[in-house]
Structure formats: structure tokens, C-alpha cells
Amino acid sequence: MSKKPSARLAAAGFKGWDGTDPFEDHAGPYFFRKTDAGEVICAFEAGPQHCNGGGFLHGGSLMTFADFSLFAIGSDILHGPAVTVSFNAEFTASTGPGEVIL
């Protein structure tokens, strides 16, 4: 899977992580950028491969993206690798393919 963002995400300054994570390579691709204020923002473009049988973005896909986001933020703050120990979520709305998820 390409770690290069689409033209839409690249124009907004997003880039792929240079490291290796076979699961996220399979589940993503996910991207990030750092703002001038130092905040890390993560994004991906939802495609059919991220959706469930009903055509909505799969909760597991969102959780994987959230885990990537926690890694990106934590690694930036810690100046090195980070892993997620625990987190939970409640889904309050749905979306589908073609949307940029931040």
C-alpha cells in the first residue's frame, strides 16, 4: 500500500510515516502533519476497503486510525516510539467512502 498521500492530503501538508508497521500498512494508509503551532493532526481518506457490509466506515477501521493518531502524537511528545496502552471509544455518527477523516 502506498504511503504517499493523495493530492488532496498532500496539498494540506500531510505525509506518511517512514517507519514499518505491517498492520497499519494493511489497514491504512494513514497520514499526519505538524502545524505551525506544534500540533500533530492525522488524516486518512476513507475508501471501500475501510467500510463494513452496510457501506459505512467500519468501527475497527476508526479504532485503528485512532491508535495510529495516538502513536503519532505520543511519538512527537516523547521524541521516540510510543505504544497505546488503553483507550476506548463511542461512535456517535457514521460516514462512508470518499470522506477525509481527521
N, CA, C and O atoms as a GROMACS GRO file, in nm:
protein
  408
    1MET      N    1   0.084  -0.117   0.000
    1MET     CA    2   0.000   0.000   0.000
    1MET      C    3   0.089   0.124   0.000
    1MET      O    4   0.190   0.129   0.071
    2SER      N    5   0.052   0.221  -0.078
    2SER     CA    6   0.130   0.343  -0.089
    2SER      C    7   0.124   0.425   0.039
    2SER      O    8   0.018   0.441   0.099
    3LYS      N    9   0.239   0.475   0.079
    3LYS     CA   10   0.244   0.564   0.195
    3LYS      C   11   0.242   0.709   0.149
    3LYS      O   12   0.266   0.801   0.228
    4LYS      N   13   0.214   0.730   0.020
    4LYS     CA   14   0.206   0.866  -0.032
    4LYS      C   15   0.062   0.913  -0.024
    4LYS      O   16  -0.029   0.843  -0.068
    5PRO      N   17   0.041   1.032   0.030
    5PRO     CA   18  -0.096   1.083   0.039
    5PRO      C   19  -0.150   1.121  -0.098
    5PRO      O   20  -0.074   1.147  -0.192
    6SER      N   21  -0.280   1.125  -0.108
    6SER     CA   22  -0.345   1.173  -0.230
    6SER      C   23  -0.308   1.319  -0.252
    6SER      O   24  -0.256   1.385  -0.161
    7ALA      N   25  -0.336   1.370  -0.369
    7ALA     CA   26  -0.308   1.511  -0.398
    7ALA      C   27  -0.382   1.601  -0.298
    7ALA      O   28  -0.329   1.704  -0.257
    8ARG      N   29  -0.502   1.562  -0.261
    8ARG     CA   30  -0.582   1.641  -0.167
    8ARG      C   31  -0.514   1.650  -0.030
    8ARG      O   32  -0.508   1.758   0.028
    9LEU      N   33  -0.464   1.538   0.022
    9LEU     CA   34  -0.398   1.540   0.152
    9LEU      C   35  -0.258   1.601   0.142
    9LEU      O   36  -0.214   1.672   0.233
   10ALA      N   37  -0.186   1.572   0.033
   10ALA     CA   38  -0.052   1.629   0.015
   10ALA      C   39  -0.058   1.781   0.010
   10ALA      O   40   0.028   1.848   0.066
   11ALA      N   41  -0.160   1.835  -0.057
   11ALA     CA   42  -0.175   1.981  -0.066
   11ALA      C   43  -0.198   2.042   0.072
   11ALA      O   44  -0.164   2.159   0.095
   12ALA      N   45  -0.254   1.965   0.164
   12ALA     CA   46  -0.277   2.013   0.300
   12ALA      C   47  -0.158   1.987   0.392
   12ALA      O   48  -0.163   2.016   0.511
   13GLY      N   49  -0.048   1.931   0.336
   13GLY     CA   50   0.074   1.911   0.413
   13GLY      C   51   0.088   1.777   0.482
   13GLY      O   52   0.179   1.759   0.563
   14PHE      N   53   0.000   1.682   0.453
   14PHE     CA   54   0.007   1.551   0.517
   14PHE      C   55   0.114   1.464   0.452
   14PHE      O   56   0.137   1.473   0.331
   15LYS      N   57   0.179   1.381   0.532
   15LYS     CA   58   0.279   1.287   0.482
   15LYS      C   59   0.263   1.155   0.555
   15LYS      O   60   0.199   1.147   0.660
   16GLY      N   61   0.322   1.050   0.499
   16GLY     CA   62   0.319   0.919   0.560
   16GLY      C   63   0.432   0.902   0.661
   16GLY      O   64   0.532   0.972   0.656
   17TRP      N   65   0.413   0.808   0.752
   17TRP     CA   66   0.516   0.774   0.849
   17TRP      C   67   0.620   0.688   0.779
   17TRP      O   68   0.584   0.598   0.703
   18ASP      N   69   0.749   0.713   0.804
   18ASP     CA   70   0.856   0.641   0.736
   18ASP      C   71   0.886   0.505   0.797
   18ASP      O   72   0.957   0.426   0.736
   19GLY      N   73   0.834   0.477   0.915
   19GLY     CA   74   0.862   0.351   0.983
   19GLY      C   75   0.785   0.234   0.924
   19GLY      O   76   0.716   0.247   0.823
   20THR      N   77   0.798   0.119   0.989
   20THR     CA   78   0.732  -0.003   0.944
   20THR      C   79   0.629  -0.046   1.047
   20THR      O   80   0.659  -0.061   1.165
   21ASP      N   81   0.507  -0.067   1.002
   21ASP     CA   82   0.401  -0.124   1.083
   21ASP      C   83   0.312  -0.203   0.989
   21ASP      O   84   0.220  -0.147   0.928
   22PRO      N   85   0.338  -0.333   0.975
   22PRO     CA   86   0.264  -0.413   0.876
   22PRO      C   87   0.112  -0.405   0.891
   22PRO      O   88   0.041  -0.402   0.790
   23PHE      N   89   0.061  -0.400   1.013
   23PHE     CA   90  -0.084  -0.394   1.030
   23PHE      C   91  -0.140  -0.262   0.977
   23PHE      O   92  -0.238  -0.261   0.903
   24GLU      N   93  -0.078  -0.152   1.016
   24GLU     CA   94  -0.126  -0.022   0.969
   24GLU      C   95  -0.103  -0.005   0.819
   24GLU      O   96  -0.181   0.064   0.752
   25ASP      N   97   0.003  -0.065   0.766
   25ASP     CA   98   0.022  -0.063   0.621
   25ASP      C   99  -0.095  -0.131   0.552
   25ASP      O  100  -0.139  -0.088   0.446
   26HIS      N  101  -0.145  -0.237   0.611
   26HIS     CA  102  -0.259  -0.311   0.555
   26HIS      C  103  -0.391  -0.236   0.578
   26HIS      O  104  -0.476  -0.232   0.489
   27ALA      N  105  -0.408  -0.177   0.694
   27ALA     CA  106  -0.536  -0.116   0.732
   27ALA      C  107  -0.552   0.028   0.681
   27ALA      O  108  -0.664   0.074   0.663
   28GLY      N  109  -0.443   0.098   0.658
   28GLY     CA  110  -0.446   0.240   0.620
   28GLY      C  111  -0.467   0.261   0.472
   28GLY      O  112  -0.552   0.196   0.410
   29PRO      N  113  -0.392   0.352   0.415
   29PRO     CA  114  -0.281   0.427   0.473
   29PRO      C  115  -0.329   0.547   0.555
   29PRO      O  116  -0.434   0.606   0.528
   30TYR      N  117  -0.247   0.580   0.656
   30TYR     CA  118  -0.275   0.692   0.744
   30TYR      C  119  -0.164   0.795   0.729
   30TYR      O  120  -0.050   0.761   0.697
   31PHE      N  121  -0.198   0.922   0.751
   31PHE     CA  122  -0.103   1.031   0.730
   31PHE      C  123  -0.110   1.129   0.847
   31PHE      O  124  -0.203   1.127   0.927
   32PHE      N  125  -0.007   1.215   0.855
   32PHE     CA  126  -0.004   1.315   0.962
   32PHE      C  127   0.065   1.440   0.911
   32PHE      O  128   0.135   1.439   0.810
   33ARG      N  129   0.044   1.548   0.984
   33ARG     CA  130   0.119   1.671   0.961
   33ARG      C  131   0.131   1.743   1.094
   33ARG      O  132   0.052   1.722   1.186
   34LYS      N  133   0.231   1.828   1.104
   34LYS     CA  134   0.252   1.908   1.224
   34LYS      C  135   0.222   2.053   1.188
   34LYS      O  136   0.275   2.106   1.090
   35THR      N  137   0.139   2.116   1.267
   35THR     CA  138   0.101   2.255   1.241
   35THR      C  139   0.212   2.350   1.286
   35THR      O  140   0.304   2.310   1.358
   36ASP      N  141   0.201   2.475   1.246
   36ASP     CA  142   0.297   2.576   1.290
   36ASP      C  143   0.295   2.593   1.442
   36ASP      O  144   0.394   2.633   1.502
   37ALA      N  145   0.181   2.561   1.504
   37ALA     CA  146   0.168   2.570   1.650
   37ALA      C  147   0.223   2.446   1.720
   37ALA      O  148   0.224   2.440   1.843
   38GLY      N  149   0.270   2.347   1.642
   38GLY     CA  150   0.328   2.227   1.701
   38GLY      C  151   0.231   2.114   1.724
   38GLY      O  152   0.269   2.011   1.781
   39GLU      N  153   0.106   2.128   1.682
   39GLU     CA  154   0.007   2.021   1.698
   39GLU      C  155   0.024   1.916   1.588
   39GLU      O  156   0.057   1.950   1.474
   40VAL      N  157   0.002   1.792   1.623
   40VAL     CA  158   0.003   1.683   1.526
   40VAL      C  159  -0.141   1.654   1.486
   40VAL      O  160  -0.226   1.631   1.572
   41ILE      N  161  -0.167   1.656   1.356
   41ILE     CA  162  -0.300   1.626   1.303
   41ILE      C  163  -0.286   1.506   1.211
   41ILE      O  164  -0.198   1.502   1.126
   42CYS      N  165  -0.373   1.408   1.228
   42CYS     CA  166  -0.369   1.287   1.147
   42CYS      C  167  -0.492   1.281   1.057
   42CYS      O  168  -0.596   1.338   1.088
   43ALA      N  169  -0.478   1.210   0.944
   43ALA     CA  170  -0.589   1.201   0.849
   43ALA      C  171  -0.576   1.075   0.764
   43ALA      O  172  -0.467   1.019   0.749
   44PHE      N  173  -0.690   1.033   0.710
   44PHE     CA  174  -0.690   0.934   0.603
   44PHE      C  175  -0.815   0.953   0.521
   44PHE      O  176  -0.914   1.011   0.566
   45GLU      N  177  -0.809   0.903   0.398
   45GLU     CA  178  -0.925   0.910   0.311
   45GLU      C  179  -0.996   0.775   0.316
   45GLU      O  180  -0.938   0.673   0.280
   46ALA      N  181  -1.120   0.776   0.360
   46ALA     CA  182  -1.197   0.653   0.370
   46ALA      C  183  -1.226   0.598   0.231
   46ALA      O  184  -1.273   0.670   0.143
   47GLY      N  185  -1.196   0.471   0.213
   47GLY     CA  186  -1.225   0.403   0.087
   47GLY      C  187  -1.315   0.284   0.113
   47GLY      O  188  -1.345   0.253   0.229
   48PRO      N  189  -1.358   0.216   0.009
   48PRO     CA  190  -1.445   0.099   0.027
   48PRO      C  191  -1.382  -0.008   0.117
   48PRO      O  192  -1.454  -0.080   0.186
   49GLN      N  193  -1.249  -0.018   0.116
   49GLN     CA  194  -1.179  -0.118   0.198
   49GLN      C  195  -1.189  -0.086   0.347
   49GLN      O  196  -1.159  -0.172   0.429
   50HIS      N  197  -1.229   0.034   0.383
   50HIS     CA  198  -1.243   0.074   0.524
   50HIS      C  199  -1.386   0.058   0.574
   50HIS      O  200  -1.414   0.089   0.690
   51CYS      N  201  -1.476   0.010   0.489
   51CYS     CA  202  -1.619   0.008   0.522
   51CYS      C  203  -1.669  -0.132   0.558
   51CYS      O  204  -1.608  -0.233   0.524
   52ASN      N  205  -1.782  -0.134   0.629
   52ASN     CA  206  -1.847  -0.260   0.664
   52ASN      C  207  -1.944  -0.300   0.552
   52ASN      O  208  -1.952  -0.233   0.450
   53GLY      N  209  -2.016  -0.408   0.573
   53GLY     CA  210  -2.110  -0.458   0.473
   53GLY      C  211  -2.223  -0.362   0.442
   53GLY      O  212  -2.285  -0.372   0.336
   54GLY      N  213  -2.251  -0.270   0.533
   54GLY     CA  214  -2.356  -0.171   0.511
   54GLY      C  215  -2.309  -0.048   0.435
   54GLY      O  216  -2.388   0.042   0.406
   55GLY      N  217  -2.178  -0.044   0.403
   55GLY     CA  218  -2.124   0.069   0.330
   55GLY      C  219  -2.080   0.185   0.416
   55GLY      O  220  -2.044   0.291   0.366
   56PHE      N  221  -2.082   0.165   0.549
   56PHE     CA  222  -2.038   0.268   0.642
   56PHE      C  223  -1.896   0.239   0.689
   56PHE      O  224  -1.853   0.124   0.688
   57LEU      N  225  -1.826   0.342   0.729
   57LEU     CA  226  -1.691   0.325   0.781
   57LEU      C  227  -1.695   0.229   0.900
   57LEU      O  228  -1.772   0.249   0.994
   58HIS      N  229  -1.614   0.126   0.897
   58HIS     CA  230  -1.610   0.021   0.999
   58HIS      C  231  -1.549   0.076   1.128
   58HIS      O  232  -1.448   0.146   1.124
   59GLY      N  233  -1.611   0.045   1.242
   59GLY     CA  234  -1.560   0.090   1.371
   59GLY      C  235  -1.418   0.046   1.397
   59GLY      O  236  -1.339   0.120   1.456
   60GLY      N  237  -1.383  -0.074   1.354
   60GLY     CA  238  -1.246  -0.123   1.371
   60GLY      C  239  -1.146  -0.040   1.293
   60GLY      O  240  -1.033  -0.020   1.337
   61SER      N  241  -1.188   0.008   1.177
   61SER     CA  242  -1.102   0.095   1.097
   61SER      C  243  -1.079   0.227   1.170
   61SER      O  244  -0.967   0.279   1.173
   62LEU      N  245  -1.184   0.280   1.229
   62LEU     CA  246  -1.170   0.405   1.306
   62LEU      C  247  -1.081   0.385   1.428
   62LEU      O  248  -1.001   0.472   1.462
   63MET      N  249  -1.095   0.271   1.496
   63MET     CA  250  -1.011   0.244   1.613
   63MET      C  251  -0.864   0.230   1.574
   63MET      O  252  -0.775   0.276   1.646
   64THR      N  253  -0.838   0.166   1.460
   64THR     CA  254  -0.701   0.154   1.413
   64THR      C  255  -0.643   0.291   1.380
   64THR      O  256  -0.528   0.320   1.414
   65PHE      N  257  -0.723   0.375   1.315
   65PHE     CA  258  -0.678   0.511   1.286
   65PHE      C  259  -0.654   0.589   1.416
   65PHE      O  260  -0.557   0.664   1.426
   66ALA      N  261  -0.741   0.573   1.514
   66ALA     CA  262  -0.723   0.640   1.643
   66ALA      C  263  -0.593   0.594   1.709
   66ALA      O  264  -0.522   0.675   1.769
   67ASP      N  265  -0.562   0.465   1.699
   67ASP     CA  266  -0.438   0.413   1.755
   67ASP      C  267  -0.318   0.474   1.684
   67ASP      O  268  -0.221   0.513   1.749
   68PHE      N  269  -0.323   0.484   1.551
   68PHE     CA  270  -0.216   0.549   1.475
   68PHE      C  271  -0.200   0.694   1.523
   68PHE      O  272  -0.088   0.742   1.541
   69SER      N  273  -0.312   0.762   1.542
   69SER     CA  274  -0.308   0.902   1.585
   69SER      C  275  -0.244   0.917   1.722
   69SER      O  276  -0.163   1.007   1.744
   70LEU      N  277  -0.279   0.827   1.815
   70LEU     CA  278  -0.217   0.830   1.948
   70LEU      C  279  -0.067   0.806   1.938
   70LEU      O  280   0.012   0.871   2.008
   71PHE      N  281  -0.026   0.714   1.849
   71PHE     CA  282   0.117   0.689   1.826
   71PHE      C  283   0.186   0.815   1.773
   71PHE      O  284   0.291   0.854   1.823
   72ALA      N  285   0.126   0.878   1.672
   72ALA     CA  286   0.187   0.996   1.610
   72ALA      C  287   0.202   1.110   1.711
   72ALA      O  288   0.306   1.175   1.716
   73ILE      N  289   0.100   1.132   1.790
   73ILE     CA  290   0.105   1.238   1.891
   73ILE      C  291   0.204   1.203   2.001
   73ILE      O  292   0.287   1.285   2.039
   74GLY      N  293   0.196   1.080   2.052
   74GLY     CA  294   0.286   1.036   2.159
   74GLY      C  295   0.431   1.036   2.118
   74GLY      O  296   0.517   1.079   2.195
   75SER      N  297   0.460   0.989   1.998
   75SER     CA  298   0.598   0.985   1.949
   75SER      C  299   0.655   1.126   1.937
   75SER      O  300   0.773   1.148   1.964
   76ASP      N  301   0.572   1.220   1.895
   76ASP     CA  302   0.617   1.358   1.884
   76ASP      C  303   0.649   1.416   2.021
   76ASP      O  304   0.751   1.482   2.039
   77ILE      N  305   0.562   1.392   2.117
   77ILE     CA  306   0.582   1.445   2.252
   77ILE      C  307   0.702   1.378   2.321
   77ILE      O  308   0.780   1.445   2.388
   78LEU      N  309   0.715   1.247   2.302
   78LEU     CA  310   0.821   1.171   2.369
   78LEU      C  311   0.952   1.172   2.292
   78LEU      O  312   1.055   1.126   2.344
   79HIS      N  313   0.951   1.222   2.169
   79HIS     CA  314   1.068   1.222   2.082
   79HIS      C  315   1.121   1.081   2.060
   79HIS      O  316   1.242   1.060   2.055
   80GLY      N  317   1.032   0.987   2.046
   80GLY     CA  318   1.069   0.848   2.022
   80GLY      C  319   0.945   0.763   2.013
   80GLY      O  320   0.833   0.814   2.014
   81PRO      N  321   0.964   0.632   2.004
   81PRO     CA  322   0.850   0.542   1.987
   81PRO      C  323   0.753   0.547   2.104
   81PRO      O  324   0.790   0.575   2.218
   82ALA      N  325   0.628   0.520   2.073
   82ALA     CA  326   0.523   0.515   2.175
   82ALA      C  327   0.424   0.406   2.137
   82ALA      O  328   0.406   0.376   2.019
   83VAL      N  329   0.360   0.347   2.236
   83VAL     CA  330   0.256   0.248   2.210
   83VAL      C  331   0.132   0.286   2.291
   83VAL      O  332   0.143   0.348   2.397
   84THR      N  333   0.018   0.248   2.241
   84THR     CA  334  -0.108   0.271   2.311
   84THR      C  335  -0.128   0.161   2.414
   84THR      O  336  -0.120   0.043   2.380
   85VAL      N  337  -0.153   0.198   2.537
   85VAL     CA  338  -0.177   0.101   2.643
   85VAL      C  339  -0.326   0.074   2.658
   85VAL      O  340  -0.368  -0.040   2.673
   86SER      N  341  -0.407   0.180   2.653
   86SER     CA  342  -0.550   0.164   2.672
   86SER      C  343  -0.624   0.284   2.615
   86SER      O  344  -0.579   0.397   2.630
   87PHE      N  345  -0.736   0.259   2.551
   87PHE     CA  346  -0.830   0.365   2.514
   87PHE      C  347  -0.961   0.301   2.474
   87PHE      O  348  -0.967   0.183   2.440
   88ASN      N  349  -1.069   0.380   2.479
   88ASN     CA  350  -1.199   0.329   2.438
   88ASN      C  351  -1.271   0.437   2.359
   88ASN      O  352  -1.228   0.553   2.358
   89ALA      N  353  -1.378   0.400   2.295
   89ALA     CA  354  -1.450   0.495   2.210
   89ALA      C  355  -1.598   0.464   2.206
   89ALA      O  356  -1.641   0.351   2.230
   90GLU      N  357  -1.675   0.565   2.176
   90GLU     CA  358  -1.817   0.551   2.146
   90GLU      C  359  -1.839   0.619   2.012
   90GLU      O  360  -1.793   0.731   1.991
   91PHE      N  361  -1.908   0.553   1.923
   91PHE     CA  362  -1.933   0.607   1.790
   91PHE      C  363  -2.066   0.681   1.791
   91PHE      O  364  -2.168   0.626   1.834
   92THR      N  365  -2.065   0.805   1.744
   92THR     CA  366  -2.185   0.890   1.752
   92THR      C  367  -2.244   0.926   1.616
   92THR      O  368  -2.352   0.984   1.610
   93ALA      N  369  -2.173   0.894   1.509
   93ALA     CA  370  -2.222   0.926   1.374
   93ALA      C  371  -2.157   0.830   1.275
   93ALA      O  372  -2.064   0.757   1.311
   94SER      N  373  -2.205   0.831   1.153
   94SER     CA  374  -2.147   0.743   1.051
   94SER      C  375  -2.100   0.823   0.932
   94SER      O  376  -2.141   0.938   0.911
   95THR      N  377  -2.015   0.762   0.854
   95THR     CA  378  -1.968   0.820   0.728
   95THR      C  379  -1.934   0.706   0.634
   95THR      O  380  -1.945   0.589   0.672
   96GLY      N  381  -1.893   0.738   0.516
   96GLY     CA  382  -1.863   0.634   0.418
   96GLY      C  383  -1.744   0.670   0.333
   96GLY      O  384  -1.670   0.764   0.364
   97PRO      N  385  -1.724   0.596   0.225
   97PRO     CA  386  -1.608   0.617   0.140
   97PRO      C  387  -1.608   0.757   0.076
   97PRO      O  388  -1.712   0.816   0.050
   98GLY      N  389  -1.486   0.805   0.053
   98GLY     CA  390  -1.469   0.935  -0.010
   98GLY      C  391  -1.448   1.049   0.086
   98GLY      O  392  -1.410   1.159   0.045
   99GLU      N  393  -1.470   1.025   0.214
   99GLU     CA  394  -1.455   1.130   0.315
   99GLU      C  395  -1.312   1.133   0.369
   99GLU      O  396  -1.248   1.029   0.382
  100VAL      N  397  -1.262   1.252   0.399
  100VAL     CA  398  -1.136   1.266   0.470
  100VAL      C  399  -1.168   1.263   0.618
  100VAL      O  400  -1.250   1.341   0.667
  101ILE      N  401  -1.103   1.172   0.690
  101ILE     CA  402  -1.123   1.155   0.833
  101ILE      C  403  -1.004   1.218   0.904
  101ILE      O  404  -0.890   1.183   0.876
  102LEU      N  405  -1.030   1.310   0.996
  102LEU     CA  406  -0.924   1.376   1.073
  102LEU      C  407  -0.931   1.330   1.217
  102LEU      O  408  -0.851   1.373   1.299
   0.00000   0.00000   0.00000
